[in-house]
Amino acid sequence: MSELPSATRRELLDVNGIEVIYNHVILVLKGVSLRVDEGSIVALLGANGAGKTTTLRAVSNLLHAERGAVTKGSISLRGERIENLTPAELVDRGVIQVMEGRHCFAHLSIEENLMTGAYTRRDGKAAVEQTLEKVYNYFPRLKTRRTSQAAYTSGGEQQMCAIGRALMANPKMVLLDEPSMGLAPQIVEEVFEIVKDLNTREGVTFLLAEQNTNMALRYADFGYILESGRVVMDGAASALRENEDVKEFYLGAGGEGRKSFRDVKSYKRRKRWLA
């Protein structure tokens, strides 16, 4: 499938002013709004604790497992409110989350892990086998290791397995949480190349949370930067890469490495960043 021109893309996901509270008292997200268009790659950027994972869990309705809840705002998928749907109902609608830390079934083989992703498929064994071969085409390393127990594969292979398992469900949108975490730079680039390829050739939409701002902005179409549970900046990835504040705070171009706006002494710059 060829990439859709941005002008013709339709809105797939709309997150409108959501607040998330954990344990009835801890306010983590403070009015987060974002949009994901069909066929796009959208990056949620920010330091650890900024609210990226919580945003993904709010979309996939996995907050309850962490004693969290969306208390304000709305989340819509193709115009349908989804806050009250179960995670299983979201999977039926094509929304799949790849959790941070990969979470493969350690005692199963790579192929057995992949096949668990097809558990909800209802289109027959032949279609599932076709998808499996497609996954192996994108991740040839997994085909080589298909009979290996997941516990004895590398971190990069486990990340590929986790993404491949999501693809086995034939998703419309993949929520990808920290795909670069704990991986060597060469493997990180390989994973992002595959994400871009899946987006371009298969039309899979990605909403990814990532601390590696430089890598994410190379492959994303659009980005949102979160700090302390708020969106402090958003824009086209190409524009964010050239933004002086983003360069200083996140790309290490200010001469002192990566910083947060909270570390900047200049009131004028901080005021502009928060505007």
HELIX and SHEET records of a PDB file:
HELIX    1   1 SER A    6  THR A    8  5                                   3    
HELIX    2   2 LYS A   52  SER A   60  1                                   9    
HELIX    3   3 LEU A   63  GLU A   66  5                                   4    
HELIX    4   4 PRO A   87  ASP A   92  1                                   6    
HELIX    5   5 ILE A  110  THR A  116  1                                   7    
HELIX    6   6 LYS A  125  TYR A  138  1                                  14    
HELIX    7   7 PRO A  140  THR A  144  1                                   5    
HELIX    8   8 ALA A  150  TYR A  152  5                                   3    
HELIX    9   9 GLY A  155  LEU A  167  1                                  13    
HELIX   10  10 PRO A  185  ASP A  197  1                                  13    
HELIX   11  11 LEU A  198  GLU A  202  3                                   5    
HELIX   12  12 THR A  213  TYR A  219  1                                   7    
HELIX   13  13 ALA A  237  GLU A  242  1                                   6    
HELIX   14  14 GLU A  244  PHE A  249  1                                   6    
HELIX   15  15 PHE A  261  ASP A  263  5                                   3    
HELIX   16  16 TYR A  267  LEU A  274  1                                   8    
SHEET    1   A 4 ILE A  26  ASP A  37  0                                        
SHEET    2   A 4 GLU A  11  TYR A  22 -1                                        
SHEET    3   A 4 GLY A  68  LEU A  77 -1                                        
SHEET    4   A 4 GLU A  80  ARG A  81 -1                                        
SHEET    1   B 6 VAL A  95  VAL A  98  0                                        
SHEET    2   B 6 MET A 173  ASP A 177  1                                        
SHEET    3   B 6 THR A 205  GLU A 210  1                                        
SHEET    4   B 6 ILE A  41  LEU A  45  1                                        
SHEET    5   B 6 PHE A 222  GLU A 227  1                                        
SHEET    6   B 6 ARG A 230  ALA A 236 -1                                        
END                                                                             
